[in-house]
């Protein structure tokens, strides 16, 4: 019996899929899965995309049959900036790199960075004045950038952070133009200004990171992540080359800096909208911390703070879309998914599915305090991806988010301006389109 292709838009609606996706990718992914089911096919320019919304099928892609899938075409495009790091590499090379990188990022090892994280957040709050207007998005991006420069590279904040910040910001803007506009219709080798600028950004990051790596290799020692990766050896006693270290450092930098900053910004926006939840959080912080900074051991003592982070990651997952590409035809949910199709898993849509979450559009952190995580179907909640390629820095990112949230919320409240509306810009990550304007109020 012939296996049918997945259902999806037809006729004019099929032709208009790419411009509609470009205008509002978030609403588009929710609408497609609600209208056409948990396996739905849409045409996005030259790419045939299959949206998957059933946790069991997501598990097939990310775990049960993950060897049959590689990263999708859009993710592979990030190799311009992250090279052949964990995000983009495949097969035996990926497994070797994962084994080398995993030990320094285990829970027991990352605790050493907790004090630096909290101290950086406290220093930022010290510079804020009562009643001052701030762009919280920029503040959180710079805060996590400073932290990753210190913990990943073992460097003091300064020129390196500024150069990397400018380079990555420009790349992210160009990457959005490339994948969400008419530029997506052009062949990969077609000369475009955005591609030239992206390649130039990759070369700038090369120069910055390779200089740091050479300096670190000459000095030896240190407990920053880069020093630990320099010392890592595989079963054959072989370490990473400078080029491999460059790619992994770029990957860890991008993932460790961007996602935590976004989660923190959205957490404070959500708290500003709900004074009752904000007071509930402050009650815990005042009782557990008093006037001191939080440390690694406090994460387990702050269940409400952890719940605010978990709920923020549900409603505003920084990695809002996960992509894979089958290396041969597969059958999923009774439908044929062809080799080369772009399989898309949208945590944004899954986290808003009423089958898995009651009142899914409501910010309610307390939902995580009654065993929800254990009751959910596996792969229904994907803030850090899942399966074999779950984000290797998830423990680092979650500890950082909890500590920074606790440090900042213990001392200030952040109010949104009257009439301001959050607008989102889903690119590689889920960014705010117009920043996050807030007014600082000392507690």
KEKE-462108 format. One record per residue (C-alpha): x, y, z; residue in one letter. Coordinates in steps of 0.2 Angstrom, whole numbers, plus 5000, padded with zeros to 4 digits. Example, Ala and Ser with C-alpha at 12.3 -4.5 7.8 and 13.67 -1.06 7.14 Angstrom:
% KEKE-462108
506249785039a 506849955036s 
END
This chain:
% KEKE-462108
500050005000x 500750174996x 501050285011x 500250455008x 501250625011x 500750725026x 499250845024x 499451035023x 499051195013x 498551174995x 498251284980x 498551474983x 498751445002x 500251334998x 501051464987x 500851595001x 501651495015x 503351565014x 502751755015x 501551705029x 502951615038x 504151765035x 502851885042x 502451785058x 503351615060x 502651595078x 500751605073x 501051515057x 501751355066x 500351355078x 499051375065x 499751235053x 499851105067x 498151145074x 497351145056x 498250995048x 498750885063x 500350825071x 501250795054x 500950935042x 501850975026x 502151155020x 503151225006x 504351365012x 505151424996x 506351284989x 506151185005x 504751065009x 504551075028x 503650945039x 502951015055x 502950885069x 501850915085x 501650745093x 502850715108x 502950535103x 503450575085x 504650705091x 505450575102x 505650465086x 506550615077x 507650665092x 508050495100x 507250335094x 507850355076x 508950505078x 510350415068x 509250435052x 509150625054x 510450755052x 510350945056x 509151045045x 509751155031x 509451315041x 510451255056x 511851195044x 511951375038x 512551435055x 514151345051x 514751515044x 514851575062x 515051415073x 516051305061x 515951125063x 515551125082x 514251025092x 512751125084x 513151075066x 514350925066x 513750745063x 514150565066x 515750495074x 516550665074x 515050745084x 515050595096x 516950615099x 516750805102x 515250775114x 516250655125x 517650785126x 516650935130x 515350855142x 516350825158x 516751015162x 514851055159x 514150925172x 513250995187x 514650955199x 515851055189x 514851215184x 514551255202x 516251335203x 515551475191x 514051515202x 514851655213x 515551745197x 513751745190x 512951815205x 514251945207x 514152005189x 512252025191x 512452115208x 513752235200x 512452275186x 511052315198x 512252425208x 512352535192x 510552555190x 509652705198x 507952705205x 506652775192x 507952745178x 507352685161x 508252535154x 508252425139x 508252255149x 508652155133x 510252245130x 510652245149x 510352055150x 511352015134x 512852115140x 512752035158x 512751855151x 514051905138x 515151965152x 514851805162x 515251695147x 516851785143x 517451765161x 516851575163x 517251515145x 518851615142x 519451655159x 519651845153x 519152005161x 517752095152x 518352225140x 518752245121x 518452055118x 516652065124x 516352215114x 517052145098x 516151985099x 514552065103x 514552175088x 515052035077x 513651915083x 512352045083x 512752085065x 512751905060x 511051875068x 510252015059x 510851955042x 510451775046x 508651825049x 508551915032x 509251755024x 508051625030x 506451725032x 506351835017x 506351814998x 508251784999x 507851605004x 507251574987x 508951604979x 510251464977x 511551444990x 512951494979x 512051654973x 513051804978x 512151904991x 512752045002x 512051965017x 513051805014x 514651915011x 514352005028x 514051835037x 515651765030x 516551915035x 515751905053x 516451725054x 518151785049x 518151915063x 517651785076x 519051675069x 520351805073x 519651845090x 519451665096x 521051595088x 522051725097x 521351685113x 521551495110x 523451525106x 523651625121x 522851495133x 523851355125x 525451445128x 524951485146x 524251315151x 523151285167x 521651375173x 519851325177x 518951415164x 518051305151x 519251345137x 520751285148x 519751125153x 519451095134x 521251125130x 521650985142x 520350865137x 520950705128x 519950565119x 520250375121x 521750385110x 522550525120x 522150655107x 521550825111x 520650955100x 521551055087x 521451245087x 520151245073x 519051125083x 519251225099x 518751375089x 517151295083x 516651225100x 517051395109x 516051485096x 514551365099x 514651375118x 514751565117x 513251585106x 512251455116x 512851505133x 512551695130x 511051715120x 509751595127x 509951645146x 509851825142x 508251805132x 507451695146x 507951825159x 507151965149x 505551875146x 505451825165x 505552005171x 504252055158x 503051915164x 503351965182x 502952145178x 501352095171x 500851995186x 501152075203x 500451935212x 501651815205x 503051945207x 502551955226x 502551765227x 504351765221x 504951905232x 504251815247x 505351665243x 506951765239x 506751875255x 506551715266x 507951615258x 509251745255x 508951895265x 510352015260x 511651895253x 511951835236x 511351665230x 512651525227x 512551355218x 511851265234x 510351395234x 509651335217x 508851185226x 508251295240x 507351415228x 505851315220x 504851465216x 506251545207x 506651385197x 504751375193x 504751555186x 506251505175x 505351345169x 503751435165x 504651575156x 505551445145x 503851365142x 503051525136x 504551595128x 505751455123x 507351545116x 507651395104x 505851415097x 506151295082x 507151135081x 507551065064x 508150895057x 508350825039x 508050635036x 509450545026x 508150425018x 506250415016x 505450385033x 503650355039x 503050465053x 501250455060x 500750355045x 501350485032x 502850485021x 504250605025x 505450615010x 507350625011x 507850805011x 506250865018x 506550985032x 505750915048x 505251055060x 504851035079x 504151195086x 504351205105x 503351375104x 501851275097x 502051125108x 502251225124x 500551305120x 499651145116x 498151125128x 498350935127x 499950955138x 499651115147x 498151185156x 497751365152x 499351365140x 499351555137x 499351595156x 501051635165x 500751525180x 502451465187x 501651375201x 501051235189x 502851165190x 502751135209x 501550995209x 502450865199x 501950925181x 503650885174x 503450705179x 501650695172x 502050775155x 502350655140x 504150645136x 504650785123x 503150885126x 504251015135x 505851055125x 506751215132x 508451135128x 507951015114x 507950835118x 508650665115x 510450625110x 510850805105x 510050895120x 510951055124x 512551015132x 512551175142x 510851155149x 511351135167x 512551285165x 511151395157x 509751345170x 510851375185x 511451545178x 509551595174x 509051545192x 510551635200x 510351795190x 508451805192x 508651785211x 510051915212x 509152045202x 507352015209x 507952015227x 508452205225x 507352285211x 505652275203x 505552315184x 504052395177x 503552405159x 503052575152x 501152605151x 500452545134x 502052445129x 501752285120x 502952145118x 503352105100x 504451955096x 505651925082x 505951735080x 507651715071x 508951585076x 508251625094x 506651705100x 507151885102x 506152045106x 505852145091x 505952315099x 506952285115x 506252265132x 505952445140x 505852445159x 505852565173x 506952515188x 506152525206x 507152485221x 506352365233x 
END
